[in-house]
């Protein structure tokens, strides 16, 4: 794969975007940009506190800003917040990237979301109903992280890039 094309990992909260994205970036020798870390650095907090103090609209605006800014820089692997696929400008910008959708059942995602306090309290069933059409629109490949480990997702993405 040419390192001239970014890789963007999308999915609902708890799907393992950060874990898979980190491994993909390491394997490709590319920089990695994670929405959670970017929010902390640029806006002083993670998703949950920003949603509480500034509102979901502000959080989603910041998350879209993350993807758009990072796609303009050097090619990298980007773990994008789930909300970003709702933004038409982000969906347009994603056309220049390989978009990897990591997904799992709502039960698996609910269990994973309870293990971290930096995530806002969102119901995956509601979020899936709202965002799944957009994930389907932008995704080049989709992996079930209910059955695949982050390492298996990395390997599958590397195989896809070799084709």
Phi and psi in degrees as GROMACS dihedral restraints (atoms count N, CA, C in turn):
[ dihedral_restraints ]
;  ai    aj    ak    al  type     phi  dphi    fc
    3     4     5     6     1   -72.3    20    10
    4     5     6     7     1   135.8    20    10
    6     7     8     9     1   -80.1    20    10
    7     8     9    10     1    15.6    20    10
    9    10    11    12     1   -89.2    20    10
   10    11    12    13     1    -2.9    20    10
   12    13    14    15     1  -118.6    20    10
   13    14    15    16     1   125.4    20    10
   15    16    17    18     1   -71.7    20    10
   16    17    18    19     1   158.3    20    10
   18    19    20    21     1  -117.4    20    10
   19    20    21    22     1   127.1    20    10
   21    22    23    24     1  -118.7    20    10
   22    23    24    25     1   125.0    20    10
   24    25    26    27     1  -100.3    20    10
   25    26    27    28     1   122.2    20    10
   27    28    29    30     1  -121.2    20    10
   28    29    30    31     1   160.3    20    10
   30    31    32    33     1   161.0    20    10
   31    32    33    34     1   168.3    20    10
   33    34    35    36     1   -69.8    20    10
   34    35    36    37     1   163.7    20    10
   36    37    38    39     1   -56.4    20    10
   37    38    39    40     1   137.9    20    10
   39    40    41    42     1    89.6    20    10
   40    41    42    43     1     0.1    20    10
   42    43    44    45     1   -82.7    20    10
   43    44    45    46     1    -8.7    20    10
   45    46    47    48     1    89.6    20    10
   46    47    48    49     1    28.7    20    10
   48    49    50    51     1   -58.4    20    10
   49    50    51    52     1   -44.5    20    10
   51    52    53    54     1   -66.2    20    10
   52    53    54    55     1   -43.9    20    10
   54    55    56    57     1   -63.6    20    10
   55    56    57    58     1   -50.9    20    10
   57    58    59    60     1   -65.9    20    10
   58    59    60    61     1   -42.7    20    10
   60    61    62    63     1   -61.0    20    10
   61    62    63    64     1   -41.9    20    10
   63    64    65    66     1   -59.8    20    10
   64    65    66    67     1   -46.0    20    10
   66    67    68    69     1   -66.2    20    10
   67    68    69    70     1   -39.8    20    10
   69    70    71    72     1   -63.8    20    10
   70    71    72    73     1   -45.2    20    10
   72    73    74    75     1   -61.2    20    10
   73    74    75    76     1   -44.3    20    10
   75    76    77    78     1   -61.4    20    10
   76    77    78    79     1   -44.4    20    10
   78    79    80    81     1   -64.7    20    10
   79    80    81    82     1   -34.8    20    10
   81    82    83    84     1   -88.9    20    10
   82    83    84    85     1    -9.5    20    10
   84    85    86    87     1    68.2    20    10
   85    86    87    88     1    32.9    20    10
   87    88    89    90     1  -111.8    20    10
   88    89    90    91     1   155.3    20    10
   90    91    92    93     1   -63.8    20    10
   91    92    93    94     1   157.1    20    10
   93    94    95    96     1  -122.5    20    10
   94    95    96    97     1   134.9    20    10
   96    97    98    99     1  -127.0    20    10
   97    98    99   100     1   121.0    20    10
   99   100   101   102     1  -109.5    20    10
  100   101   102   103     1   134.3    20    10
  102   103   104   105     1   -56.2    20    10
  103   104   105   106     1   -44.9    20    10
  105   106   107   108     1   -61.1    20    10
  106   107   108   109     1   -46.5    20    10
  108   109   110   111     1   -67.5    20    10
  109   110   111   112     1   -38.4    20    10
  111   112   113   114     1   -64.5    20    10
  112   113   114   115     1   -43.5    20    10
  114   115   116   117     1   -59.3    20    10
  115   116   117   118     1   -43.8    20    10
  117   118   119   120     1   -60.0    20    10
  118   119   120   121     1   -46.5    20    10
  120   121   122   123     1   -70.4    20    10
  121   122   123   124     1   -45.6    20    10
  123   124   125   126     1   -86.8    20    10
  124   125   126   127     1   -28.3    20    10
  126   127   128   129     1  -127.3    20    10
  127   128   129   130     1     6.7    20    10
  129   130   131   132     1    76.0    20    10
  130   131   132   133     1    15.2    20    10
  132   133   134   135     1  -169.8    20    10
  133   134   135   136     1   166.9    20    10
  135   136   137   138     1   -88.9    20    10
  136   137   138   139     1   179.9    20    10
  138   139   140   141     1   -57.0    20    10
  139   140   141   142     1   -47.2    20    10
  141   142   143   144     1   -59.7    20    10
  142   143   144   145     1   -53.3    20    10
  144   145   146   147     1   -64.2    20    10
  145   146   147   148     1   -36.6    20    10
  147   148   149   150     1   -63.4    20    10
  148   149   150   151     1   -44.1    20    10
  150   151   152   153     1   -60.6    20    10
  151   152   153   154     1   -39.6    20    10
  153   154   155   156     1   -69.5    20    10
  154   155   156   157     1   -47.1    20    10
  156   157   158   159     1   -85.6    20    10
  157   158   159   160     1   -30.8    20    10
  159   160   161   162     1  -115.7    20    10
  160   161   162   163     1   -14.4    20    10
  162   163   164   165     1    99.2    20    10
  163   164   165   166     1   156.8    20    10
  165   166   167   168     1   -63.9    20    10
  166   167   168   169     1   -34.9    20    10
  168   169   170   171     1   -63.0    20    10
  169   170   171   172     1   -42.6    20    10
  171   172   173   174     1   -64.4    20    10
  172   173   174   175     1   -44.4    20    10
  174   175   176   177     1   -57.2    20    10
  175   176   177   178     1   -47.4    20    10
  177   178   179   180     1   -66.2    20    10
  178   179   180   181     1   -34.4    20    10
  180   181   182   183     1   -63.7    20    10
  181   182   183   184     1   -44.1    20    10
  183   184   185   186     1   -64.1    20    10
  184   185   186   187     1   -41.3    20    10
  186   187   188   189     1   -65.1    20    10
  187   188   189   190     1   -39.2    20    10
  189   190   191   192     1   -65.8    20    10
  190   191   192   193     1   -40.2    20    10
  192   193   194   195     1   -58.5    20    10
  193   194   195   196     1   -40.9    20    10
  195   196   197   198     1   -55.9    20    10
  196   197   198   199     1   -52.8    20    10
  198   199   200   201     1   -64.4    20    10
  199   200   201   202     1   -46.4    20    10
  201   202   203   204     1   -62.1    20    10
  202   203   204   205     1   -43.1    20    10
  204   205   206   207     1   -64.2    20    10
  205   206   207   208     1   -45.6    20    10
  207   208   209   210     1   -70.1    20    10
  208   209   210   211     1   -30.5    20    10
  210   211   212   213     1   -69.7    20    10
  211   212   213   214     1   -23.3    20    10
  213   214   215   216     1   -80.7    20    10
  214   215   216   217     1   -22.5    20    10
  216   217   218   219     1   -84.0    20    10
  217   218   219   220     1  -163.5    20    10
  219   220   221   222     1   -59.1    20    10
  220   221   222   223     1   148.9    20    10
  222   223   224   225     1   -58.3    20    10
  223   224   225   226     1   137.0    20    10
  225   226   227   228     1  -153.5    20    10
  226   227   228   229     1   176.2    20    10
  228   229   230   231     1   -97.5    20    10
  229   230   231   232     1   129.8    20    10
  231   232   233   234     1  -122.3    20    10
  232   233   234   235     1   126.1    20    10
  234   235   236   237     1   -93.1    20    10
  235   236   237   238     1   109.0    20    10
  237   238   239   240     1   -98.8    20    10
  238   239   240   241     1   136.8    20    10
  240   241   242   243     1   -60.7    20    10
  241   242   243   244     1   148.7    20    10
  243   244   245   246     1   -57.7    20    10
  244   245   246   247     1   -35.4    20    10
  246   247   248   249     1   -62.4    20    10
  247   248   249   250     1   -23.8    20    10
  249   250   251   252     1   -62.2    20    10
  250   251   252   253     1   -28.1    20    10
  252   253   254   255     1   -69.9    20    10
  253   254   255   256     1   -13.8    20    10
  255   256   257   258     1   -78.3    20    10
  256   257   258   259     1   -16.8    20    10
  258   259   260   261     1   -87.6    20    10
  259   260   261   262     1   119.0    20    10
  261   262   263   264     1   -58.5    20    10
  262   263   264   265     1   -35.6    20    10
  264   265   266   267     1   -66.3    20    10
  265   266   267   268     1   -39.0    20    10
  267   268   269   270     1   -67.1    20    10
  268   269   270   271     1   -44.8    20    10
  270   271   272   273     1   -58.3    20    10
  271   272   273   274     1   -40.5    20    10
  273   274   275   276     1   -63.5    20    10
  274   275   276   277     1   -46.2    20    10
  276   277   278   279     1   -64.6    20    10
  277   278   279   280     1   -31.0    20    10
  279   280   281   282     1   -66.3    20    10
  280   281   282   283     1   -14.6    20    10
  282   283   284   285     1   -62.3    20    10
  283   284   285   286     1   -21.9    20    10
  285   286   287   288     1   -91.3    20    10
  286   287   288   289     1     5.9    20    10
  288   289   290   291     1  -120.0    20    10
  289   290   291   292     1   161.9    20    10
  291   292   293   294     1   -84.0    20    10
  292   293   294   295     1   119.1    20    10
  294   295   296   297     1  -103.8    20    10
  295   296   297   298     1   120.9    20    10
  297   298   299   300     1  -107.7    20    10
  298   299   300   301     1   116.8    20    10
  300   301   302   303     1   -97.7    20    10
  301   302   303   304     1   116.3    20    10
  303   304   305   306     1  -100.8    20    10
  304   305   306   307     1   129.2    20    10
  306   307   308   309     1  -141.0    20    10
  307   308   309   310     1   159.3    20    10
  309   310   311   312     1  -156.0    20    10
  310   311   312   313     1   172.3    20    10
  312   313   314   315     1   -64.2    20    10
  313   314   315   316     1   158.0    20    10
  315   316   317   318     1   -59.8    20    10
  316   317   318   319     1   -34.0    20    10
  318   319   320   321     1   -64.0    20    10
  319   320   321   322     1   -45.0    20    10
  321   322   323   324     1   -63.8    20    10
  322   323   324   325     1   -45.5    20    10
  324   325   326   327     1   -64.3    20    10
  325   326   327   328     1   -40.6    20    10
  327   328   329   330     1   -60.4    20    10
  328   329   330   331     1   -43.9    20    10
  330   331   332   333     1   -62.5    20    10
  331   332   333   334     1   -43.6    20    10
  333   334   335   336     1   -68.1    20    10
  334   335   336   337     1   -37.3    20    10
  336   337   338   339     1   -66.3    20    10
  337   338   339   340     1   -29.0    20    10
  339   340   341   342     1   -71.8    20    10
  340   341   342   343     1   -13.1    20    10
  342   343   344   345     1   -88.2    20    10
  343   344   345   346     1     0.4    20    10
  345   346   347   348     1  -137.2    20    10
  346   347   348   349     1   134.9    20    10
  348   349   350   351     1   -92.5    20    10
  349   350   351   352     1    -0.7    20    10
  351   352   353   354     1   -88.3    20    10
  352   353   354   355     1    -1.9    20    10
  354   355   356   357     1   -99.6    20    10
  355   356   357   358     1   141.5    20    10
  357   358   359   360     1   -65.2    20    10
  358   359   360   361     1   158.2    20    10
  360   361   362   363     1   -86.4    20    10
  361   362   363   364     1    85.1    20    10
  363   364   365   366     1  -114.4    20    10
  364   365   366   367     1   145.3    20    10
  366   367   368   369     1   -84.1    20    10
  367   368   369   370     1   121.8    20    10
  369   370   371   372     1   -62.6    20    10
  370   371   372   373     1   -30.0    20    10
  372   373   374   375     1   -64.5    20    10
  373   374   375   376     1   -42.9    20    10
  375   376   377   378     1   -67.0    20    10
  376   377   378   379     1   -44.6    20    10
  378   379   380   381     1   -66.0    20    10
  379   380   381   382     1   -37.6    20    10
  381   382   383   384     1   -63.1    20    10
  382   383   384   385     1   -45.3    20    10
  384   385   386   387     1   -59.2    20    10
  385   386   387   388     1   -35.8    20    10
  387   388   389   390     1   -80.6    20    10
  388   389   390   391     1   -37.7    20    10
  390   391   392   393     1  -107.8    20    10
  391   392   393   394     1   -17.7    20    10
  393   394   395   396     1   -56.6    20    10
  394   395   396   397     1   -42.0    20    10
  396   397   398   399     1   -58.4    20    10
  397   398   399   400     1   -35.2    20    10
  399   400   401   402     1   -72.5    20    10
  400   401   402   403     1   -40.3    20    10
  402   403   404   405     1   -58.3    20    10
  403   404   405   406     1   -45.1    20    10
  405   406   407   408     1   -61.9    20    10
  406   407   408   409     1   -37.1    20    10
  408   409   410   411     1   -65.3    20    10
  409   410   411   412     1   -42.5    20    10
  411   412   413   414     1   -93.3    20    10
  412   413   414   415     1   -21.2    20    10
  414   415   416   417     1   -72.2    20    10
  415   416   417   418     1   132.6    20    10
  417   418   419   420     1   -88.0    20    10
  418   419   420   421     1   -34.6    20    10
  420   421   422   423     1  -141.4    20    10
  421   422   423   424     1   152.3    20    10
  423   424   425   426     1  -132.0    20    10
  424   425   426   427     1   136.3    20    10
  426   427   428   429     1  -130.1    20    10
  427   428   429   430     1   137.6    20    10
  429   430   431   432     1   -85.6    20    10
  430   431   432   433     1   104.0    20    10
  432   433   434   435     1   -84.5    20    10
  433   434   435   436     1     3.8    20    10
  435   436   437   438     1   -75.9    20    10
  436   437   438   439     1   -23.2    20    10
  438   439   440   441     1  -118.1    20    10
  439   440   441   442     1   -19.5    20    10
  441   442   443   444     1  -105.9    20    10
  442   443   444   445     1   139.9    20    10
  444   445   446   447     1   -79.4    20    10
  445   446   447   448     1   164.6    20    10
  447   448   449   450     1   -56.7    20    10
  448   449   450   451     1   -36.4    20    10
  450   451   452   453     1   -65.6    20    10
  451   452   453   454     1   -38.5    20    10
  453   454   455   456     1   -68.7    20    10
  454   455   456   457     1   -35.9    20    10
  456   457   458   459     1   -64.3    20    10
  457   458   459   460     1   -46.3    20    10
  459   460   461   462     1   -54.2    20    10
  460   461   462   463     1   -49.3    20    10
  462   463   464   465     1   -62.7    20    10
  463   464   465   466     1   -39.0    20    10
  465   466   467   468     1   -66.1    20    10
  466   467   468   469     1   -40.5    20    10
  468   469   470   471     1   -65.5    20    10
  469   470   471   472     1   -42.4    20    10
  471   472   473   474     1   -62.5    20    10
  472   473   474   475     1   -40.7    20    10
  474   475   476   477     1   -62.1    20    10
  475   476   477   478     1   -42.5    20    10
  477   478   479   480     1   -61.7    20    10
  478   479   480   481     1   -42.1    20    10
  480   481   482   483     1   -69.0    20    10
  481   482   483   484     1   -26.5    20    10
  483   484   485   486     1   -75.5    20    10
  484   485   486   487     1   -16.7    20    10
